[in-house]
Amino acid sequence: MTQKIIILDFGSQTTQLIGRRVRELDTFCEILPYNKFPKDDPSVIGVILSGSPFSVHDPEAFKVDLSQFVGRIPVLGICYGAQFISHTLGGKVEKADSREYGRANLQMVDTSNPLFKHFEQQSQVWMSHGDTITAIPNDFKVIGSTADVVNAAFASTKQPVWAVQFHPEVYHTLQGKQLLKNFVVDICGSRQEWSAASFVDSTVAELKAQLGQDRVILGLSGGVDSSVAAVLLNRAIGENLTCIFVDHGMLRKNEFRQVMDDYKVLGLNVIGVDASEKFFSDLAGVSDPEQKRKIIGRDFVEVFNAEARKITDARWLAQGTIYPDRIESLNITGKVIKSHHNVGGLPKEMDLQLCEPLKWLFKDEVRRVGRQLGMPEHLITRHPFPGPGLAVRILGEITPEKVRILQDADDIYIRGLREYIDTDGESLYHKIWQAGVILLSTVRSVGVMGDERTYEHPVALRAVTSTDAMTADWAHLPYDFMAKISNEIINKVRGVNRVCYDISSKPPATIEWE
């Protein structure tokens, strides 16, 4: 039986980060809404209560019945989770004189406590809260303090309950990973059996049992998630898997052919559908970003469904849904935050069951599984690419000529990132989360080429660093690299006479321009 840590989400922006840190300890975890604790699951070995944007005194604050797990299994409260434990069990939480945010120096009060095993006497932590715990419950004791927060960390003297008012999951808490390891491994008793190899073995066995001899259809995008899902399913059910790869005409330069060749090498049964004429026709004259997305989404479903109906004996639709897709699509109240192409409902007329073999994995785990499956590195390390493709990187109406211009510029940029080896011996491409070129087709700028005046389009280069795309910072690319790429694009791409670089971070900007 797979052991698991349950993380109850009270709405913190760093809840996913807690999950990532637990997974880095080779321990399976589930992030669940604060009110969805699985009462009768014997595989649960510990509970972590996340932070929250609320105060425990807010009327709308999220609350959970602690008796479901306190006293039964180890519990760790983080920030709001710590305040909720104190408030519920008889302590006192009050508004802080000033919001406690940023770095703080944690002083160990009880160095023998198992939560602080291998800790230094003083350690930097990261605070982020407006309330503070002014009194802890009876039968609890303080185990760590800062200059401004006496009850920065405390523990029960009778039950396995710990609470910290700082965030061990963030990078700025220097020994945060050690604290989480102490809780997950030493206190909860994780056997640390969660790995890419164990996931492949267990998932292949589960897929064989779930699918039997049924035929499965999988929509491929050429991206990491759907490709890994395809190879995993192929290992489980072989020829009973049929993949459909739709080319809407807005992929990167030569990408349709290259991806089809990759899939052939992997031994996948793939049907490639060139539907670019339909997409271009339906997008003619449309410049509104949301309308463009809706048309592309509608056409993709129509094309995919038409092809899928030819496989009359199919019973399952597989998707490359990963864990962040599911978490981002629903908030803890169950209301949709944003739709995601992998988390929508199935078309009723297809009458298929849904299979999502990667639904518990984070992106970095998907890549590890891909390597475990022996997939080529260039497929595993491929940057994320938007479902609508280059359509969301062309401002204004979409035309084949604009796509040609953008494909040529993007090809120069991406190849340049791959070929440029930085001072540490690593290519720029592998240091960046996502990169691409944006065509400002609604703008023209004056330029000079030779002795002639030009009046053509500018393009913007975009490159960001991130771990999960929830936040992103613009990548500080070397000047010599940008000068070379700018010169090459202007000289080789007909229709472009100016190159800019986007230095916006997310937030407030988004990674894509539309």
Secondary structure, DSSP 8 states (H G I E B T S, - for coil): ---EEEEEESS-TTHHHHHHHHHHTT--EEEEETT---TT-TTEEEEEE---SS-TTSTT-----GGGTTTTS-EEEETHHHHHHHHHTT-EEEEEEEEEEEEEEEEES-TTSGGGTT--SEEEEEEEEEEEEEE--TTEEEEEE-SS-TTSEEEESSSSEEEESB-TTSTTSTTHHHHHHIIIIIIT-------HHHHHHHHHHHHHHHHTT-EEEEEE-SSHHHHHHHHHHHHHHGGGEEEEEEE-S-SSTTHHHHHHHHHHHTT--EEEEE-HHHHHHHHTT---HHHHHHHHHHHHHHHHHHHHTT-TTEEEEE----HHHHHHHB-TTS-BSS--TTSS---GGG--EEE-TTTT--HHHHHHHHHHTT--HHHHT-----TTGGGGGB-S---HHHHHHHHHHHHHHHHHHHH-B-TTS-BHHHH-SEEEEEE-TT--EEEEETTEEEEEEEEEEEEEE-SSSSSBEE----HHHHHHHHHHHHHHSTTEEEEEE----BTTS-SS--
